[in-house]
Amino acid sequence: MLGVLLQATTAATDAATAVADTTSSGDEGGHILSLIWHADIVVQLTLFILFAFSVVCWAIIIMKHRQLKTAKQRMNQFLTTFWQAKTLESLMTRGSFPKSPMLNIFKTGIASLREQNGAKNNVEFIQRDIDRTASDEVEQLEYSIPFLATTASAAPFIGLFGTVWGILTAFFKIGQAGSSSLAIVGPHIAEALIATAVGLAAAIPAVIFYNLYVNKIRLLSREIHQFSTDLDQRIQKEYFAR
């Protein structure tokens, strides 16, 4: 019994030494960048697609952060001035304001009012123009957000495709070599795991910021449509209730 244990211990030690020697002699080849460089063309294409998705997503994330933050600040600034003004005429003479969704809606309402020459029968046309501009402003805030949702749902499956392909390649190499040595299948299994990791790395930020921005846009959209209603009512009160 003692002899069997000694033989098993010796075999385990020899195997560990062999693995350590293989690892130490192939540190450079086992590096992630080296694995990607020497990966199968299908896995490389998969990683490139995921990398492109990730780059576009981060560009959208940064752009939308700035856009929504600026829009919120300028909307609040204009809304404060709007309610402080005693009349719309006095608001129009206050000079220029920073560009914002509410300013564009206000300009549309005033332009439509002047175009209709204050005719009471044309109130519906003014309201229609205001509502159309409000919808356009909300669409501008929502622009490119669906790409985050697409990345969040598609990237894991694209990464999974790369994973499956890497595992298939590993089994193919086993069949060719007639051996399941770690040196043969290890790089292909590593490629598969890298594809999974990159897919998740692209999807996780996309889903987090998608949910964050959708909530912010929903709140801004409610304020925009509420302002549209307030502007329409104020126009009717100041110009058609006489």
N, C-alpha and C positions, 0 to 999 in steps of 0.2 A: 504493500500500500504506500509506504514511504517512497519507494522507488518510482511509482507512478506519479506521485505529487511532484517529485524532483524533476521528472521528465517534462511534466506539464508546465512547471515554472520555467524551466530552461527554454521550452518552445515559446512561451509567452514573451520571455525576455528577448529572444532572438527576433521575434516578429516586431516587437516595439523598436528594437535597434534598427531593423530594416526600414521601418516606416520613418524613423527619425532621420536616417541617412538619406532617404529619398526626399524628405521634406527639406532638409538643410541644403541638399544639392540642387533643389529646384525652387528656391525661394522666389527668384525673379520670375520664373514661369508660372508660379502660383499667385502672383500679384493680380489684383482684380483687373487692372488695365491690360495686363498681358493676357489674361484669360479672355477679355473682350476682343482684343486684337487678333487672337488666334481662334476665336470662336467660329462656329459654323455660320455660313452666310445668312441663313434664315434667322438665326438668333441675333446676329449683328443687325439685320434689317428690323427685327422686332424692337431691339434696344434703341435704334435710331428713331423709330416712330414714337416710342414712349418718351424719349428725350425731347423730341420736337413738341409733343403734347405738353410736357412739363414746362418748357421754355415759354410757350404761348400762354399757358395758364398763369405763370408768374407775371408775365407782362400785363395780362388782364387784371390780375389781382392788384398790382401796383397802380395801374391806371384808374381802376374803379375806386380804389381807396381815395385817391386824390380828387376824382370827380365827385364822388358822393359827399366827401367832407366839404369841398368848396361849395357845392350846390346847397347843402344844409346851411352853411354860414350865410351865404348870400340871400337865400330864401328868407331866413329869419330877419336879416337886415331890412329887406324890402317890405316884408310883412309888417314890421314895426312902423316903418315910415308910412305905409298904406293906411294903417289905422290911426296914425297921428294926424294925417292930413284931414282937414275939415271937408274938403271937396276934392273931386277928381281933377278939377281944373287947377287947383293949387298944387296938387301932386305933379301934374304935368309940367309945371313951371319951376320945379325944384332942381332941374338940371339932370345930368346923366347919372345912372346907377350902374353898378357892376352887373354884368350879364348873368341872368339866372332864369330858371323856368318860370317863376312868377312874373318877372319883368316881361318876358316874352308873351305871356298870356295877357298881361295888362296892355301891352302895345297892340296886340291883336284886337282886344276889345275896343280900345279907343279908335283904332283905324277902321274897324267895322262900323262903329258908331258914326264916325265922320262920313263914311261911304254911304250909309243909309240916310244921312242928312237929318237924323233925329226923328224919322218917320215912325210913329207908334206902331204901325202895322208891320214894321220890319224888326220888331224885337226878337222874334224867333231866329232870324238870320244872324243877329249879333250873338245870341246864345249858342247857336250852332258853331260859329267861328271860334268862340271861346272854348267850347268843349273839344273841338277838333285840335286846337293848339295844345290843350292840356293833355290829350291823348298822345300827341306827338312828343311832348316833353317827357312823358312817362316812358315811351318807347326808347328815347335817347338814353334814359337812365338804365333801361334793361338791356341795352345793346351789348352784345358779346357775352352776357351772363350765361346763356344756354350752353356755350362752349365748356364752361366749368362743369355743368351737369353732364355733358357728353363725356368729358374726360373722367369724371368720377365713376361713371357707369361702365365705360369701355376699357379704360386702362388696366383694371385687374384682369379682364378676360384676354386682353392682348398679351399681358405678362404671363398668363396661364398658358397661352398658346406657345410662347417661347419656352416655358417650363416643360410642357409635354414634348416639344420637339427635341429639347436637350436630352430628356430621358430616353426618347426613341433612339437618338444618336448613340447614347451610351450602350443600350442593348445591342445596337447594330455592331458597335466596336467589339462587344463581348463575343458576338457570333463570329466575327472575322478572326479575332485573336484566339478564340477558344479558351479564354481565360477571363475571370472576373476580378483581375488584379486592380487594386486601387489606383495604380499608376495609369491604367487604361481608361477606366470609367470615371475617375475622379474629376478631371477637367470638365467633362460633359455634364456631370451632375452639378458642378459649380456654376456652369453657364446657365443651367436651368434655374438654379436658386437666385442667381443675379437677375434674371428676367422677372422672376416673381417679386423680388425686392424693388426693382425699378418701377414695375407696374403699380405697386402699393405706394411708392414714393410720389408718383404722379397723381394717384387718385385721392390720397388722404388730404393734401392741402386743397385740392379742387372741391371736394365735398364740404370741407369745413368753411371755406370762404364763400361757396355758393349759398349755403344756408345763412351765413352772416349777411351777405349782400342782399339776398332776397328779402330778408326781414327789414333791412334798412330801406330798400326801395319801396316796400309795401307801406312803410310809415310816410315816406316822402310822397308817394302817390296819393295817399289819403289827404295830406296837406294840400297838394296841388289841386285835387278835385274840389276840396272844400273852398280853396281860394277862388276857384272858377265860379262856384255858386255864389260866394260873397260878392265878387266883382259884378256878376250879372245882376244881382239884387240891388247893388249900389247904383249901377247904371240906370236901372229902371226907376229907382227912387229919385235920383237927381235929374234925370232927363225926360222921364215919361210920366211921372206922377203929378205933373203940374196941371 
